[in-house]
């Protein structure tokens, strides 16, 4: 998130230097085109995917720097975001993350999202 030159709030889903979305424009478009009124709940699945990719790269760099021979395998806690489209976007983003579940409902969701034999880690923590 940041502030545009005009002083409005922007979101940069892919970090600094990436595309930016002016939130005031989003609200204006939703009001005009859809006839909706605030408050709005906006989702930016690219933020989650970008952060997961940054985390993966940070661990790879640290492993290289310190000569660590093992691997880092991140898992995303499903309880933090149950949104199927967001989880699908995260898994398609090639961030190399698995999923962590703590309930039967989360396990069912994760099993529906993960491809059998796809190499993604599924951690059952509960």
CNS distance restraints for C-alpha pairs under 8 A (distance, minus, plus):
assign (resid   1 and name CA) (resid   9 and name CA) 7.22 0.50 0.50
assign (resid   1 and name CA) (resid  10 and name CA) 5.65 0.50 0.50
assign (resid   1 and name CA) (resid  11 and name CA) 4.28 0.50 0.50
assign (resid   1 and name CA) (resid  12 and name CA) 5.67 0.50 0.50
assign (resid   1 and name CA) (resid  13 and name CA) 7.93 0.50 0.50
assign (resid   2 and name CA) (resid   9 and name CA) 5.93 0.50 0.50
assign (resid   2 and name CA) (resid  10 and name CA) 5.26 0.50 0.50
assign (resid   2 and name CA) (resid  11 and name CA) 6.27 0.50 0.50
assign (resid   2 and name CA) (resid  12 and name CA) 7.46 0.50 0.50
assign (resid   3 and name CA) (resid   7 and name CA) 5.61 0.50 0.50
assign (resid   3 and name CA) (resid   8 and name CA) 5.49 0.50 0.50
assign (resid   3 and name CA) (resid   9 and name CA) 4.78 0.50 0.50
assign (resid   3 and name CA) (resid  10 and name CA) 5.69 0.50 0.50
assign (resid   4 and name CA) (resid   8 and name CA) 5.32 0.50 0.50
assign (resid   4 and name CA) (resid   9 and name CA) 6.28 0.50 0.50
assign (resid   4 and name CA) (resid  10 and name CA) 6.20 0.50 0.50
assign (resid   4 and name CA) (resid  22 and name CA) 7.73 0.50 0.50
assign (resid   8 and name CA) (resid  22 and name CA) 6.98 0.50 0.50
assign (resid   8 and name CA) (resid  23 and name CA) 7.67 0.50 0.50
assign (resid   8 and name CA) (resid  24 and name CA) 7.02 0.50 0.50
assign (resid   9 and name CA) (resid  22 and name CA) 6.09 0.50 0.50
assign (resid   9 and name CA) (resid  23 and name CA) 5.94 0.50 0.50
assign (resid   9 and name CA) (resid  24 and name CA) 7.13 0.50 0.50
assign (resid  10 and name CA) (resid  20 and name CA) 6.16 0.50 0.50
assign (resid  10 and name CA) (resid  21 and name CA) 5.34 0.50 0.50
assign (resid  10 and name CA) (resid  22 and name CA) 4.35 0.50 0.50
assign (resid  10 and name CA) (resid  23 and name CA) 5.59 0.50 0.50
assign (resid  11 and name CA) (resid  20 and name CA) 5.52 0.50 0.50
assign (resid  11 and name CA) (resid  21 and name CA) 5.28 0.50 0.50
assign (resid  11 and name CA) (resid  22 and name CA) 6.58 0.50 0.50
assign (resid  11 and name CA) (resid  23 and name CA) 7.07 0.50 0.50
assign (resid  12 and name CA) (resid  16 and name CA) 6.61 0.50 0.50
assign (resid  12 and name CA) (resid  18 and name CA) 6.26 0.50 0.50
assign (resid  12 and name CA) (resid  19 and name CA) 5.93 0.50 0.50
assign (resid  12 and name CA) (resid  20 and name CA) 4.46 0.50 0.50
assign (resid  12 and name CA) (resid  21 and name CA) 6.52 0.50 0.50
assign (resid  12 and name CA) (resid  47 and name CA) 7.91 0.50 0.50
assign (resid  13 and name CA) (resid  18 and name CA) 7.37 0.50 0.50
assign (resid  13 and name CA) (resid  19 and name CA) 7.29 0.50 0.50
assign (resid  13 and name CA) (resid  20 and name CA) 7.05 0.50 0.50
assign (resid  13 and name CA) (resid  44 and name CA) 6.67 0.50 0.50
assign (resid  13 and name CA) (resid  45 and name CA) 7.90 0.50 0.50
assign (resid  13 and name CA) (resid  46 and name CA) 5.26 0.50 0.50
assign (resid  13 and name CA) (resid  47 and name CA) 4.57 0.50 0.50
assign (resid  13 and name CA) (resid  50 and name CA) 7.22 0.50 0.50
assign (resid  14 and name CA) (resid  18 and name CA) 5.26 0.50 0.50
assign (resid  14 and name CA) (resid  19 and name CA) 6.93 0.50 0.50
assign (resid  14 and name CA) (resid  46 and name CA) 6.46 0.50 0.50
assign (resid  14 and name CA) (resid  47 and name CA) 6.23 0.50 0.50
assign (resid  14 and name CA) (resid  50 and name CA) 5.62 0.50 0.50
assign (resid  15 and name CA) (resid  47 and name CA) 7.89 0.50 0.50
assign (resid  15 and name CA) (resid  50 and name CA) 7.43 0.50 0.50
assign (resid  21 and name CA) (resid  25 and name CA) 7.92 0.50 0.50
assign (resid  21 and name CA) (resid  26 and name CA) 7.74 0.50 0.50
assign (resid  22 and name CA) (resid  26 and name CA) 6.63 0.50 0.50
assign (resid  23 and name CA) (resid  27 and name CA) 6.31 0.50 0.50
assign (resid  24 and name CA) (resid  28 and name CA) 6.13 0.50 0.50
assign (resid  25 and name CA) (resid  29 and name CA) 6.00 0.50 0.50
assign (resid  26 and name CA) (resid  30 and name CA) 6.13 0.50 0.50
assign (resid  27 and name CA) (resid  31 and name CA) 6.15 0.50 0.50
assign (resid  27 and name CA) (resid  38 and name CA) 7.64 0.50 0.50
assign (resid  27 and name CA) (resid  40 and name CA) 7.98 0.50 0.50
assign (resid  28 and name CA) (resid  32 and name CA) 6.12 0.50 0.50
assign (resid  29 and name CA) (resid  33 and name CA) 5.64 0.50 0.50
assign (resid  29 and name CA) (resid  34 and name CA) 7.57 0.50 0.50
assign (resid  30 and name CA) (resid  34 and name CA) 5.23 0.50 0.50
assign (resid  30 and name CA) (resid  35 and name CA) 6.59 0.50 0.50
assign (resid  30 and name CA) (resid  36 and name CA) 5.89 0.50 0.50
assign (resid  30 and name CA) (resid  37 and name CA) 7.77 0.50 0.50
assign (resid  31 and name CA) (resid  35 and name CA) 4.68 0.50 0.50
assign (resid  31 and name CA) (resid  36 and name CA) 4.74 0.50 0.50
assign (resid  31 and name CA) (resid  37 and name CA) 5.87 0.50 0.50
assign (resid  32 and name CA) (resid  36 and name CA) 7.65 0.50 0.50
assign (resid  44 and name CA) (resid  48 and name CA) 7.63 0.50 0.50
assign (resid  45 and name CA) (resid  49 and name CA) 6.54 0.50 0.50
assign (resid  45 and name CA) (resid  85 and name CA) 7.92 0.50 0.50
assign (resid  45 and name CA) (resid  86 and name CA) 5.07 0.50 0.50
assign (resid  45 and name CA) (resid  89 and name CA) 6.53 0.50 0.50
assign (resid  45 and name CA) (resid  90 and name CA) 7.23 0.50 0.50
assign (resid  46 and name CA) (resid  50 and name CA) 5.88 0.50 0.50
assign (resid  46 and name CA) (resid  89 and name CA) 7.52 0.50 0.50
assign (resid  46 and name CA) (resid  90 and name CA) 7.75 0.50 0.50
assign (resid  47 and name CA) (resid  51 and name CA) 6.14 0.50 0.50
assign (resid  48 and name CA) (resid  52 and name CA) 6.19 0.50 0.50
assign (resid  48 and name CA) (resid  90 and name CA) 6.73 0.50 0.50
assign (resid  49 and name CA) (resid  53 and name CA) 6.25 0.50 0.50
assign (resid  49 and name CA) (resid  89 and name CA) 7.12 0.50 0.50
assign (resid  49 and name CA) (resid  90 and name CA) 4.87 0.50 0.50
assign (resid  49 and name CA) (resid  93 and name CA) 5.97 0.50 0.50
assign (resid  49 and name CA) (resid  95 and name CA) 6.62 0.50 0.50
assign (resid  50 and name CA) (resid  54 and name CA) 6.20 0.50 0.50
assign (resid  50 and name CA) (resid  95 and name CA) 7.93 0.50 0.50
assign (resid  51 and name CA) (resid  55 and name CA) 6.10 0.50 0.50
assign (resid  52 and name CA) (resid  56 and name CA) 6.22 0.50 0.50
assign (resid  52 and name CA) (resid  95 and name CA) 5.64 0.50 0.50
assign (resid  52 and name CA) (resid  97 and name CA) 7.31 0.50 0.50
assign (resid  53 and name CA) (resid  57 and name CA) 6.23 0.50 0.50
assign (resid  53 and name CA) (resid  94 and name CA) 7.62 0.50 0.50
assign (resid  53 and name CA) (resid  95 and name CA) 4.65 0.50 0.50
assign (resid  53 and name CA) (resid  96 and name CA) 7.68 0.50 0.50
assign (resid  54 and name CA) (resid  58 and name CA) 6.11 0.50 0.50
assign (resid  55 and name CA) (resid  59 and name CA) 6.31 0.50 0.50
assign (resid  56 and name CA) (resid  60 and name CA) 6.24 0.50 0.50
assign (resid  56 and name CA) (resid  72 and name CA) 7.67 0.50 0.50
assign (resid  56 and name CA) (resid  74 and name CA) 7.48 0.50 0.50
assign (resid  56 and name CA) (resid  95 and name CA) 6.81 0.50 0.50
assign (resid  56 and name CA) (resid  96 and name CA) 7.35 0.50 0.50
assign (resid  57 and name CA) (resid  61 and name CA) 6.11 0.50 0.50
assign (resid  58 and name CA) (resid  62 and name CA) 6.17 0.50 0.50
assign (resid  59 and name CA) (resid  63 and name CA) 6.03 0.50 0.50
assign (resid  59 and name CA) (resid  72 and name CA) 6.69 0.50 0.50
assign (resid  60 and name CA) (resid  64 and name CA) 6.21 0.50 0.50
assign (resid  60 and name CA) (resid  72 and name CA) 7.69 0.50 0.50
assign (resid  61 and name CA) (resid  65 and name CA) 6.03 0.50 0.50
assign (resid  62 and name CA) (resid  66 and name CA) 6.05 0.50 0.50
assign (resid  62 and name CA) (resid  68 and name CA) 7.94 0.50 0.50
assign (resid  63 and name CA) (resid  67 and name CA) 5.60 0.50 0.50
assign (resid  63 and name CA) (resid  68 and name CA) 4.65 0.50 0.50
assign (resid  63 and name CA) (resid  69 and name CA) 7.10 0.50 0.50
assign (resid  63 and name CA) (resid  70 and name CA) 7.78 0.50 0.50
assign (resid  63 and name CA) (resid  71 and name CA) 7.96 0.50 0.50
assign (resid  64 and name CA) (resid  68 and name CA) 6.52 0.50 0.50
assign (resid  73 and name CA) (resid  96 and name CA) 7.35 0.50 0.50
assign (resid  73 and name CA) (resid  97 and name CA) 6.54 0.50 0.50
assign (resid  73 and name CA) (resid  98 and name CA) 7.44 0.50 0.50
assign (resid  73 and name CA) (resid 121 and name CA) 7.67 0.50 0.50
assign (resid  74 and name CA) (resid  96 and name CA) 7.29 0.50 0.50
assign (resid  74 and name CA) (resid  97 and name CA) 4.98 0.50 0.50
assign (resid  74 and name CA) (resid  98 and name CA) 6.25 0.50 0.50
assign (resid  75 and name CA) (resid  97 and name CA) 5.15 0.50 0.50
assign (resid  75 and name CA) (resid  98 and name CA) 4.37 0.50 0.50
assign (resid  75 and name CA) (resid  99 and name CA) 4.77 0.50 0.50
assign (resid  75 and name CA) (resid 100 and name CA) 5.67 0.50 0.50
assign (resid  75 and name CA) (resid 121 and name CA) 7.15 0.50 0.50
assign (resid  75 and name CA) (resid 122 and name CA) 7.64 0.50 0.50
assign (resid  75 and name CA) (resid 123 and name CA) 7.52 0.50 0.50
assign (resid  76 and name CA) (resid  97 and name CA) 6.57 0.50 0.50
assign (resid  76 and name CA) (resid  98 and name CA) 6.15 0.50 0.50
assign (resid  76 and name CA) (resid  99 and name CA) 4.79 0.50 0.50
assign (resid  76 and name CA) (resid 100 and name CA) 5.71 0.50 0.50
assign (resid  77 and name CA) (resid  81 and name CA) 7.56 0.50 0.50
assign (resid  77 and name CA) (resid  99 and name CA) 6.01 0.50 0.50
assign (resid  77 and name CA) (resid 100 and name CA) 4.65 0.50 0.50
assign (resid  77 and name CA) (resid 101 and name CA) 6.27 0.50 0.50
assign (resid  78 and name CA) (resid  82 and name CA) 5.74 0.50 0.50
assign (resid  78 and name CA) (resid  87 and name CA) 7.99 0.50 0.50
assign (resid  78 and name CA) (resid  99 and name CA) 6.44 0.50 0.50
assign (resid  78 and name CA) (resid 100 and name CA) 5.95 0.50 0.50
assign (resid  78 and name CA) (resid 101 and name CA) 5.76 0.50 0.50
assign (resid  78 and name CA) (resid 106 and name CA) 6.53 0.50 0.50
assign (resid  78 and name CA) (resid 110 and name CA) 7.83 0.50 0.50
assign (resid  79 and name CA) (resid 101 and name CA) 7.04 0.50 0.50
assign (resid  79 and name CA) (resid 102 and name CA) 7.62 0.50 0.50
assign (resid  79 and name CA) (resid 106 and name CA) 7.35 0.50 0.50
assign (resid  81 and name CA) (resid  86 and name CA) 7.56 0.50 0.50
assign (resid  81 and name CA) (resid  87 and name CA) 7.59 0.50 0.50
assign (resid  82 and name CA) (resid  86 and name CA) 7.94 0.50 0.50
assign (resid  82 and name CA) (resid  87 and name CA) 7.42 0.50 0.50
assign (resid  82 and name CA) (resid 106 and name CA) 7.94 0.50 0.50
assign (resid  83 and name CA) (resid  87 and name CA) 6.27 0.50 0.50
assign (resid  84 and name CA) (resid  88 and name CA) 6.00 0.50 0.50
assign (resid  85 and name CA) (resid  89 and name CA) 6.05 0.50 0.50
assign (resid  86 and name CA) (resid  90 and name CA) 6.18 0.50 0.50
assign (resid  87 and name CA) (resid  91 and name CA) 6.21 0.50 0.50
assign (resid  87 and name CA) (resid 113 and name CA) 7.91 0.50 0.50
assign (resid  88 and name CA) (resid  92 and name CA) 6.14 0.50 0.50
assign (resid  88 and name CA) (resid 113 and name CA) 6.85 0.50 0.50
assign (resid  89 and name CA) (resid  93 and name CA) 6.05 0.50 0.50
assign (resid  90 and name CA) (resid  94 and name CA) 7.54 0.50 0.50
assign (resid  90 and name CA) (resid  95 and name CA) 7.07 0.50 0.50
assign (resid  91 and name CA) (resid  95 and name CA) 7.00 0.50 0.50
assign (resid  91 and name CA) (resid  96 and name CA) 7.58 0.50 0.50
assign (resid  91 and name CA) (resid  97 and name CA) 6.99 0.50 0.50
assign (resid  91 and name CA) (resid  98 and name CA) 7.84 0.50 0.50
assign (resid  96 and name CA) (resid 120 and name CA) 7.42 0.50 0.50
assign (resid  97 and name CA) (resid 120 and name CA) 6.77 0.50 0.50
assign (resid  97 and name CA) (resid 121 and name CA) 7.31 0.50 0.50
assign (resid  98 and name CA) (resid 120 and name CA) 4.94 0.50 0.50
assign (resid  98 and name CA) (resid 121 and name CA) 4.41 0.50 0.50
assign (resid  98 and name CA) (resid 122 and name CA) 5.68 0.50 0.50
assign (resid  98 and name CA) (resid 123 and name CA) 7.76 0.50 0.50
assign (resid  99 and name CA) (resid 110 and name CA) 6.80 0.50 0.50
assign (resid  99 and name CA) (resid 120 and name CA) 7.76 0.50 0.50
assign (resid  99 and name CA) (resid 121 and name CA) 6.40 0.50 0.50
assign (resid  99 and name CA) (resid 122 and name CA) 5.06 0.50 0.50
assign (resid  99 and name CA) (resid 123 and name CA) 6.30 0.50 0.50
assign (resid 100 and name CA) (resid 122 and name CA) 5.84 0.50 0.50
assign (resid 100 and name CA) (resid 123 and name CA) 4.57 0.50 0.50
assign (resid 100 and name CA) (resid 124 and name CA) 5.99 0.50 0.50
assign (resid 100 and name CA) (resid 125 and name CA) 6.87 0.50 0.50
assign (resid 101 and name CA) (resid 106 and name CA) 5.39 0.50 0.50
assign (resid 101 and name CA) (resid 107 and name CA) 5.72 0.50 0.50
assign (resid 101 and name CA) (resid 110 and name CA) 7.51 0.50 0.50
assign (resid 101 and name CA) (resid 122 and name CA) 7.63 0.50 0.50
assign (resid 101 and name CA) (resid 123 and name CA) 6.23 0.50 0.50
assign (resid 101 and name CA) (resid 124 and name CA) 5.10 0.50 0.50
assign (resid 101 and name CA) (resid 125 and name CA) 5.87 0.50 0.50
assign (resid 101 and name CA) (resid 126 and name CA) 7.40 0.50 0.50
assign (resid 102 and name CA) (resid 106 and name CA) 6.58 0.50 0.50
assign (resid 102 and name CA) (resid 107 and name CA) 7.35 0.50 0.50
assign (resid 102 and name CA) (resid 124 and name CA) 5.92 0.50 0.50
assign (resid 102 and name CA) (resid 125 and name CA) 4.79 0.50 0.50
assign (resid 102 and name CA) (resid 126 and name CA) 4.43 0.50 0.50
assign (resid 103 and name CA) (resid 107 and name CA) 6.23 0.50 0.50
assign (resid 103 and name CA) (resid 126 and name CA) 6.29 0.50 0.50
assign (resid 104 and name CA) (resid 108 and name CA) 6.25 0.50 0.50
assign (resid 105 and name CA) (resid 109 and name CA) 6.32 0.50 0.50
assign (resid 106 and name CA) (resid 110 and name CA) 6.05 0.50 0.50
assign (resid 107 and name CA) (resid 111 and name CA) 6.02 0.50 0.50
assign (resid 107 and name CA) (resid 124 and name CA) 7.50 0.50 0.50
assign (resid 108 and name CA) (resid 112 and name CA) 6.25 0.50 0.50
assign (resid 109 and name CA) (resid 113 and name CA) 6.40 0.50 0.50
assign (resid 110 and name CA) (resid 114 and name CA) 6.04 0.50 0.50
assign (resid 110 and name CA) (resid 122 and name CA) 7.76 0.50 0.50
assign (resid 111 and name CA) (resid 115 and name CA) 7.73 0.50 0.50
assign (resid 114 and name CA) (resid 118 and name CA) 7.11 0.50 0.50
assign (resid 114 and name CA) (resid 120 and name CA) 7.06 0.50 0.50
assign (resid 115 and name CA) (resid 120 and name CA) 7.99 0.50 0.50
